[in-house]
Amino acid sequence: MDRLPPPLDLAATKQGLGAWTTEQIAGYLGKGYSARAGSFGPMNAVIANSTRHLTPADLRAIAVYLASLGGADYEGPAATAEEGRPGRPLYEEHCRECHGDSGRGGLFDGPPLAGSAVVQGEDASSLINVILYGSDRPESIASPAWEAMPAYADRLDDGEIAALGNYLRASWGNRAPPVTPERVARQRGGD
Ligand code: HEC
């Protein structure tokens, strides 16, 4: 049977949660954000309706379990620096203000994209989702410091979103397969 590529790697790999501390994993599930990421997409409902109500001990148990998941770093075909180049001016125009010069994010601006599991998901669904639709997160799980991630569905076309995706996937030590405009178009169409 063919293995579907994972949209997110939750193991402690370079493409997964390897850079997260257990406190950051527990904080994300309990509050909707940590220094590594803020909630968006399907996780909004999971965190707002469910994990936010768990006890600190249960959150910690989940975090310790996730941090214990071993796994291999991704070694397959990856977006190249050349494929990423067309996305750079788009990043500088639309994204740098919050995600920083080297994708490092900032306490008052947004999460880091260097080492991000969303940016490096083998299947690009989550990455495309957050660029198309923004975070759309309820106030109950909003970071008090960050402005929400805006939606770009009406501002960037499929080719531009794919170019941005490739820039993020080929920069700052990130490694993940390329994103095509067709893939973005399918997701915009609801697939
Ligand atoms: C106004 C600030 C702002 C701008 C501009 C912005 N973002 Fe974001 N971004 C955020 C915040 C904040 C989050 C975390 C979700 C939340 O809390 O809203 C985020 C989350 C993300 C994530 C998910 C990261 C992860 O690991 O969870 C990606 C990928 C991303 N943004 C890419 C982009 C791209 C590409 C652009 C430009 C087209 C962009 N962002 C523009 C603030 C911003």
Boltz pocket constraint, residues with backbone or C-beta under 6 A from the ligand:
constraints:
  - pocket:
      binder: B
      contacts: [[A, 32], [A, 33], [A, 36], [A, 37], [A, 38], [A, 39], [A, 40], [A, 90], [A, 91], [A, 94], [A, 95], [A, 96], [A, 97], [A, 98], [A, 99], [A, 109], [A, 110], [A, 111], [A, 112], [A, 113], [A, 116], [A, 117], [A, 118], [A, 119], [A, 127], [A, 130], [A, 131], [A, 135], [A, 136], [A, 137], [A, 143], [A, 146], [A, 147], [A, 148], [A, 149], [A, 150], [A, 152], [A, 164]]
      max_distance: 6.0
